[in-house]
Amino acid sequence: MRKTRIITLAIIISMIISSCDSMAWAKDLLKNKLKDKRPNFLIILTDDQRYDTLQYMPQTRQKIFDQGVTFDHGYITTPLCCPSRVSLLTGKLAQNTNVRTNGMVNTNRTFIEDFQKNGYYTGLVGKYLNYWKGDARPEFDYWVSFFKGETPYFDPALNVNGVWREHIGYITDILGTYSITFVEDAIAQRKPWVLLYAPIAPHEPADPAYQDLDLYPNLEPHRPPSFNEEDVSDKPDWFGKKALLTDDEIAKIDAFRKEQILTLTSLDRAIGKLIDRLEDKGALDNTVIIFLSDNGKFWGEHRISSKNSFYEEAVKVPFGLRYPPLVTEPYIESRLVANIDIAPTLYELANIKPPADMDGMSLVPLLTGSNNWRENLLIEGWPPRGIFAALHTGRYVYAETIDDKSELYDLENDPYQLMNLAYDPAYADMVKDFHEKLLLVKEPEGVPTPIPE
C-alpha cells in the first residue's frame, strides 16, 4: 500500500512538473520522498589479524578507530575462520549454527539475505567461507571472491559477478579497487548498501607487496613472557605432547610475523583509499563502518603457532566502529563485545526485523549509555586436540576442555596466562561458580569436565 501511494505521488508530481517547469519545489519533493535515508554498512573483516597489530595500520586507526569507538575487549566466539565468519553473518554461536570447523557449509539465514529483501544493495569483496568454491551467492548483488577461501597474493583468479578470470597484480590492491567500484555502483543506484569487505591479509602465506619488502628492517623479535612457555604442566594434557619450539621453528615464526605486518601495511593503504572515496562521494558519515578480524594468530606463545584456542592471542581482535550519528565523540569501550553482536546491531540501525534466535546483542544500547550489558561471553571451539568451552568476563577467563584439565586465568595480574588458578584452593568458590554458569550455556557434548578438586 505504501509503495502504491509513493508511485501515485510520483505520477502526480511528474504531471505538475511537465505542466509547470518553474515549480522546482515539486522536483525537490519527489527527490526527498523517494530517497532511502537508511544508513549504509561497511564491514571490514580481516583474516587472522591479532589485536596488537593495529599499530601498523595508521590510516585505519586514524580514519576509523580515532573517529569512533574502540572496543578494547572485542572477541571472537569461535577462533577459527569459517565458524567465526558464520557467527558474524548470523549473530549466532557456532553451537547453534552447527558450523564448527573450516570444512562445514553454512545453511543458516544471514543478515545479508534479509537486507537484500529489504531494499539494500548487497556486496561481498574478498573471502567468503572456507571450502566455498567461489561461486557467487544469490543474496549478494555484487560478488568478487576466490576459490575455497584461499588465493595467492599475486595474480589471483577471481569470480567477479559469476565470471572467473585471472587478474594481474597484488590481491590487496585488486580487492581494494573492487570495493571502491561497489561503493560507486551503490551510490549511483541511490540505494542504501551493505558491503562485506573481507581481504585475505594477513593470512598465510602473507606475501607482502613488492613496495613494502624493505619496511621494518629492524623489527624487534616478539618475545613476551609466554613465548615458548617452558612449564606447561598446569595446562591441558595435549600441551605435554607438544615439544618446545626449535630454533628453526622460531625463525619461521619470526619471519611470518614480519610478513603479516607487511601485508597489513598494504591493506592499510587500500582501506584509506576506500574511506577517502566514501568521503569524496558524500557518503562517509551515513555509513556505519565496522572493523574486526575473524580470529587472531599465535606467534609462539605457549609453544603455539596456530589458533583455535581460547587464549587471548587467538580470540581477542582489533574491533572498532565509526558512525558519527551514533558515536559523536571518539572513546574506548571496555565492556565485552563480540562478532555475534554485529548482525543484531545492523538490524536495529537499518530498522529491519531481526530473527528471534540470535545469540548476540545489538551494540546500539551499549553505545547510547545503557548499563544493561553482558557480564560474560561464551567462547567455544572444536579442535582435534580437545573440545573446549570458556567463559570470559574481561578480567577472568575460565575454560573446560572435555576429559582434560580446567583452566582459570586472572588477566589483570597474569595477562600472559601463565598461571592456571583452577586448582588453587583460594579460587575454589570462583571455579565452582564459573562451572555452574558454563553448564547453562555450553553445548552438552561429551563427558562434562569435573570440577577441580
C-alpha positions in Angstrom: 0.0 0.0 0.0 2.8 2.4 0.9 4.6 1.7 -2.3 1.4 2.4 -4.3 1.0 5.7 -2.6 4.6 6.7 -3.4 4.1 5.7 -7.1 0.9 7.7 -7.2 2.6 10.7 -5.7 5.4 10.4 -8.2 3.0 10.4 -11.1 1.1 13.5 -9.8 4.3 15.4 -9.2 5.6 14.5 -12.7 2.4 15.8 -14.2 2.8 19.0 -12.3 6.5 19.4 -13.4 5.6 18.7 -17.0 3.0 21.5 -17.0 5.0 24.0 -15.0 8.8 23.8 -15.1 9.1 26.7 -12.8 7.8 24.5 -9.9 11.2 23.5 -8.6 9.7 22.6 -5.2 7.9 19.7 -6.8 11.2 18.2 -8.1 12.7 18.5 -4.6 9.6 16.9 -3.1 9.8 13.9 -5.4 13.6 13.5 -4.8 13.2 13.6 -1.0 10.2 11.4 -0.9 11.8 8.6 -2.9 15.3 8.8 -1.4 16.1 6.0 1.1 17.9 7.6 4.0 18.8 4.4 5.9 22.5 4.1 6.8 25.0 2.2 4.7 27.1 -0.5 6.2 30.8 -1.3 5.6 32.1 -4.3 7.4 35.9 -4.8 7.1 36.8 -8.3 8.1 40.5 -9.2 8.0 41.9 -12.7 8.1 44.0 -14.0 11.1 44.8 -10.5 12.4 46.0 -10.2 16.0 44.7 -7.5 18.3 48.1 -6.0 18.8 48.8 -5.3 15.1 46.7 -2.2 14.5 49.8 -0.1 15.3 51.0 -1.0 11.8 47.8 0.4 10.2 47.9 4.2 10.8 45.3 5.2 8.2 42.8 2.6 9.6 43.4 3.8 13.1 43.0 7.5 12.2 40.0 7.1 9.9 38.0 4.5 11.8 39.1 4.0 15.4 40.2 7.5 16.2 36.8 8.8 14.9 34.6 6.3 16.6 34.6 3.7 19.3 37.5 1.3 20.0 36.4 -1.9 21.7 39.4 -2.9 23.8 37.6 -6.1 24.8 36.5 -7.3 21.4 36.4 -11.0 21.0 35.6 -13.9 18.6 33.3 -16.6 19.9 35.0 -19.4 17.9 38.6 -18.6 17.0 38.6 -20.3 13.6 37.9 -18.7 10.2 34.7 -20.4 8.9 32.8 -20.7 12.2 33.7 -17.1 13.1 32.5 -15.7 9.8 29.2 -17.6 10.0 28.7 -16.2 13.5 29.2 -12.7 12.2 26.7 -13.3 9.4 24.0 -14.8 11.6 24.6 -13.3 15.1 24.6 -16.9 16.5 27.1 -19.0 18.3 28.8 -21.9 16.5 27.0 -24.4 18.6 23.8 -23.0 17.1 24.9 -22.5 13.5 26.4 -26.0 13.6 29.4 -24.6 11.6 32.2 -25.6 13.9 35.2 -26.3 11.6 36.5 -24.8 8.4 35.1 -27.7 6.3 31.5 -27.1 7.1 28.8 -25.4 4.9 26.5 -22.7 6.2 22.8 -23.3 5.8 21.7 -20.6 8.3 19.8 -17.5 7.3 22.2 -14.5 7.2 21.6 -10.8 7.7 22.7 -10.3 4.0 19.6 -12.1 2.8 17.3 -10.0 4.9 18.9 -6.8 3.9 18.6 -7.6 0.2 14.9 -8.4 0.7 14.5 -5.0 2.4 15.9 -2.9 -0.4 19.7 -2.9 0.3 22.3 -3.3 -2.4 24.5 -6.1 -1.1 28.1 -6.9 -1.8 31.0 -9.2 -1.0 34.6 -8.4 -1.9 37.1 -10.9 -0.7 36.9 -14.1 1.3 33.5 -15.7 1.9 33.8 -19.1 3.7 36.5 -21.8 3.7 35.9 -24.5 1.2 33.3 -22.5 -0.6 34.1 -22.9 -4.3 33.9 -19.2 -5.0 30.7 -19.2 -6.9 28.5 -16.1 -6.5 25.9 -16.3 -3.7 22.4 -15.1 -4.7 21.9 -12.9 -1.7 24.9 -10.7 -2.9 24.1 -8.3 -5.7 27.8 -7.8 -6.2 30.3 -10.6 -5.8 34.1 -10.8 -6.0 35.7 -13.8 -4.4 38.1 -16.7 -4.9 38.2 -20.5 -4.6 37.7 -22.2 -1.2 38.7 -19.1 0.8 42.4 -19.2 -0.4 44.2 -17.4 -3.0 47.8 -16.4 -4.0 48.7 -12.9 -3.2 49.9 -12.3 -6.8 47.9 -12.7 -10.0 44.8 -14.2 -8.4 41.8 -15.9 -10.2 38.6 -14.2 -9.1 34.9 -14.8 -9.6 33.6 -11.4 -10.5 29.8 -11.4 -10.6 29.7 -15.0 -11.8 32.6 -14.8 -14.3 36.0 -16.3 -13.4 39.1 -14.6 -14.8 42.7 -14.1 -13.8 43.8 -10.7 -12.5 47.3 -9.4 -12.9 48.6 -7.7 -9.8 48.6 -7.8 -6.0 45.4 -9.2 -4.3 45.0 -6.5 -1.7 45.2 -3.7 -4.4 42.8 -5.6 -6.6 40.2 -6.2 -3.9 40.5 -2.6 -2.7 39.7 -1.4 -6.2 36.7 -3.7 -6.4 35.4 -2.4 -3.1 35.6 1.2 -4.4 33.7 0.1 -7.6 31.0 -1.5 -5.4 30.5 1.8 -3.5 30.4 3.8 -6.6 27.8 1.4 -8.1 25.7 1.5 -5.0 25.7 5.3 -4.7 24.8 5.6 -8.4 21.7 3.4 -7.7 20.6 5.7 -4.9 20.0 2.7 -2.7 21.4 2.0 0.8 24.0 -0.6 0.7 25.9 -3.2 2.8 29.4 -4.4 1.8 31.3 -7.2 3.5 34.9 -6.3 2.5 36.9 -9.3 3.5 40.6 -9.1 2.4 42.8 -12.1 2.7 45.5 -10.2 4.6 47.3 -11.1 6.8 46.5 -14.8 6.3 49.3 -17.1 5.3 51.3 -17.2 3.1 51.2 -13.5 3.8 53.3 -12.4 0.8 54.0 -8.7 1.0 53.6 -6.3 -1.8 57.0 -5.6 -3.5 56.9 -1.9 -2.5 56.8 -3.0 1.2 59.6 -5.6 1.3 62.2 -3.2 2.8 60.0 -1.9 5.6 60.7 -2.6 9.3 64.4 -3.7 8.7 65.0 -3.6 12.5 61.7 -5.2 13.7 62.2 -6.4 17.3 61.6 -10.1 17.9 58.3 -10.9 19.6 59.3 -12.4 23.0 56.5 -12.0 25.6 56.8 -14.0 28.8 54.6 -16.7 27.4 56.8 -17.2 24.3 57.8 -20.9 24.0 56.5 -21.5 27.5 58.7 -23.9 29.4 56.4 -25.2 32.1 53.0 -26.3 30.7 52.3 -28.8 33.4 49.3 -26.8 34.6 47.7 -26.8 31.2 45.7 -29.4 29.4 47.5 -32.7 28.6 47.8 -32.0 24.9 50.4 -29.4 25.7 52.6 -32.0 27.1 52.7 -33.7 23.8 54.0 -30.6 22.1 57.7 -30.1 22.4 59.4 -26.8 22.9 59.9 -24.8 19.7 63.2 -25.4 17.9 65.4 -22.7 16.6 64.2 -23.4 13.1 60.6 -23.1 14.1 61.2 -19.9 15.9 62.9 -18.4 12.9 59.9 -19.3 10.7 57.5 -17.7 13.2 59.6 -14.5 13.3 59.7 -14.4 9.5 56.0 -15.0 9.2 55.2 -12.3 11.8 57.1 -9.7 9.8 55.3 -10.9 6.6 51.9 -10.5 8.3 52.8 -7.0 9.4 53.9 -6.1 5.8 50.6 -7.4 4.3 48.7 -5.2 6.8 50.7 -2.2 5.5 49.3 -2.7 2.0 45.8 -3.3 3.4 46.0 -0.1 5.3 46.6 1.8 2.1 43.6 0.1 0.5 41.3 0.9 3.4 42.5 4.5 3.4 41.6 4.9 -0.3 38.1 3.3 0.2 37.3 5.7 3.1 38.6 8.7 1.1 36.3 7.7 -1.8 33.3 7.5 0.6 34.1 11.0 1.8 34.5 12.3 -1.8 31.1 10.9 -2.6 29.5 12.4 0.5 28.6 9.0 1.9 31.1 8.7 4.7 29.1 10.0 7.7 26.0 8.0 6.7 28.0 4.8 6.6 28.4 2.5 9.6 32.0 1.2 9.4 32.9 -1.8 11.5 36.4 -3.2 11.5 37.5 -6.5 13.0 39.2 -9.8 12.3 37.8 -13.4 12.1 40.4 -14.5 14.7 43.9 -13.9 15.9 47.1 -15.9 15.5 49.8 -17.2 17.8 53.4 -16.1 17.3 54.9 -18.8 19.6 53.1 -18.1 22.8 52.6 -21.3 24.8 54.6 -23.1 22.1 51.7 -22.4 19.6 51.8 -21.0 16.1 48.2 -21.7 15.0 44.9 -20.6 16.5 41.6 -22.2 17.7 42.4 -21.8 21.4 40.7 -19.6 23.9 44.0 -17.8 24.9 44.0 -14.1 24.2 46.2 -14.2 21.1 43.5 -16.2 19.2 40.3 -14.8 20.5 41.0 -11.1 21.0 40.9 -9.0 17.8 41.1 -5.3 16.8 37.5 -4.2 16.9 36.2 -0.7 16.1 33.1 1.2 14.9 32.7 4.6 13.2 29.3 6.2 12.7 29.0 9.8 13.8 25.2 9.8 14.3 25.7 7.1 16.9 29.2 7.8 18.3 29.6 11.6 18.3 33.0 11.6 20.0 35.8 9.0 19.9 36.2 6.9 23.0 37.3 3.5 24.3 34.7 1.0 25.4 35.9 -1.7 27.8 32.8 -3.9 28.1 32.7 -7.2 26.3 31.7 -7.2 22.7 31.9 -10.0 20.0 31.4 -10.9 16.4 27.9 -12.2 17.2 26.9 -8.6 18.1 27.4 -7.3 14.6 24.2 -8.7 13.0 21.9 -7.5 15.8 23.4 -4.1 15.5 22.9 -3.8 11.8 19.3 -5.0 12.0 18.5 -2.3 14.6 20.2 0.5 12.7 18.5 -0.4 9.4 15.2 -0.8 11.1 14.7 -4.4 9.8 13.0 -7.0 11.9 15.7 -9.4 13.2 15.5 -13.2 13.6 14.4 -14.3 17.0 17.2 -16.8 17.6 20.3 -14.6 17.6 22.7 -15.0 20.5 24.4 -11.6 20.1 23.3 -8.3 21.3 22.8 -5.0 19.4 25.6 -2.6 20.3 23.2 0.4 20.0 22.1 0.4 23.7 25.8 0.0 24.7 26.8 3.0 22.6 23.9 5.1 23.8 24.5 4.8 27.6 22.8 1.7 28.7 24.3 -0.2 31.7 22.4 -3.3 30.9 25.1 -5.4 29.2 26.6 -8.9 29.4 28.7 -10.0 32.3 30.5 -12.7 30.5 31.0 -14.1 27.0 31.0 -17.8 25.8 34.0 -18.8 23.7 33.9 -22.3 22.2 36.0 -24.5 19.9 36.2 -28.0 18.4 39.8 -28.5 17.6 41.2 -32.1 17.3 43.3 -31.5 20.3 40.3 -31.1 22.6 36.8 -29.6 22.5 36.7 -26.6 24.9 34.2 -24.0 26.2 35.2 -20.9 28.1 33.6 -18.0 29.9 35.3 -14.6 29.6 34.5 -11.8 31.9 37.0 -9.3 30.7 39.3 -9.9 33.8 38.9 -13.6 34.3 38.6 -16.4 31.8 37.6 -19.9 32.8 37.8 -22.8 30.4 36.9 -26.5 30.4 38.3 -29.0 27.9 36.5 -32.3 27.6 38.2 -35.1 29.5 41.1 -32.8 30.4 42.2 -30.1 32.8 40.2 -27.0 33.5 41.8 -23.5 33.5 41.3 -20.2 35.2 43.4 -17.1 34.5 43.3 -13.6 36.1 44.1 -11.4 33.1 44.7 -8.4 35.3 47.5 -10.0 37.2 48.5 -12.6 34.7 47.9 -11.1 31.2 50.1 -13.8 29.5 48.1 -16.7 31.0 51.0 -18.4 32.6 49.4 -19.4 35.9 46.4 -21.7 36.0 44.4 -20.9 39.1 41.7 -23.6 38.6 43.3 -25.9 41.2 44.2 -23.2 43.7 42.1 -23.7 46.8 41.8 -19.9 47.2 39.8 -19.9 43.9 37.6 -22.9 44.6 34.4 -20.9 45.0 35.0 -18.9 41.9 35.7 -22.1 39.9 32.5 -23.6 41.2 30.5 -20.6 40.2 32.1 -20.5 36.7 31.5 -24.2 36.2 27.8 -23.8 37.1 27.4 -20.8 34.7 29.2 -22.7 32.0 26.9 -25.6 32.2 24.0 -23.3 31.4 25.4 -22.0 28.1 27.8 -24.6 26.7 26.7 -27.4 24.4 26.3 -30.6 26.4 28.6 -32.6 24.2 30.7 -35.4 25.6 31.5 -36.0 29.2 31.3 -32.9 31.3 34.6 -31.8 32.8 34.7 -32.4 36.6 35.1 -29.5 39.0 38.7 -29.3 40.0 39.4 -30.6 43.5 
